[in-house]
Amino acid sequence: MTARLAAISIYPVKACRRTELAAARLAATGLEDDRRWMITRPDGRFVSQRTHPALARLVPRLVPGGLELTGPGLPPLVVSAAAAAETRQVVVWEDRMTAADAGGIAAVWLTRALGEPLCLVRASSATRRFADRRWVGEHDVPVSFADGYPLLVCSSASLALLNARLPAPVPMERFRPNLVIDGLEAFAEDGIRAVRIGAVVLRFVKPCTRCTVPAIDQDSGERSTDPGPALKEFRWDPALRGVTFGVNALAEAAPGARLERGAAVELLD
């Protein structure tokens, strides 16, 4: 069976609902428009579904010149990228960087949506952040507001094997990948160095350690079947001190190169 690119997703606002695409272009930080917006506390520290599972119920949509956010019981919020001009310091894990603040209207809307003071920020030309060189090599690899790497790749067969161990299956969206590959053996991604998809080479750099987010239903924003205990039985990585599912990757291609759903995936030595 030929391996193929089965799905492409971006997450315009970090920790909110995904957007599925038939094709995507690459930017320096991963897929275009992926995690270019983020929700933070007033002190600038990011929030995620780990602590705010209701973020799954917020649906972002890219619109000309900006972003639209919808959520239960609220009118849509439309934010202009150009209006997000005032800069502030934000924190993603241990990384501190500059971002553009989307303003008071967005902050009020998010506070109503999630019940506590929150702000919306956008990555700008002043936002400088890089992946961990211990995994990506000697050159700086820029990332936006993703947890740590430009791309997350998962395998359909790996999910099928995991689901066979669960009391109820979980969908791939729980793991929030950018790219899903069909046609690999289960967990073959552990031993793959790189793949070619069209004109794009993806280099697999680090197994992805998993937190509690895969236990959250991405439609309801509520906790559901937790794959964590089953993963711990056969996917515990003592070196990383966590369970792994999927692989972090970076693209070796010029910005603007395209990835298309259904494209053949060639394994490279």
Secondary structure, 3 states (H helix, E strand, C coil): CCCEEEEEEECCECCCCCEEECEEEEECCEECCCCCEEEECCCCEECCCCCCHHHHHCEEEEECCEEEEECCCCCCEEEECCCCCCEEEEEECCEEEEEEECCHHHHHHHHHHHCCCCEEEECCCCCCCECCHHHHCCCCCECCCCCCCCEEEEEHHHHHHHHCCCCCCCCHHHHCCCEEEECCCCCHHHHCCEEEECCEEEEEEEEEECCCHHHECCCCCCECCCCHHHHHHHCEECCCCEEEEEEEEEEECCCCCEEECCCEEEEEC
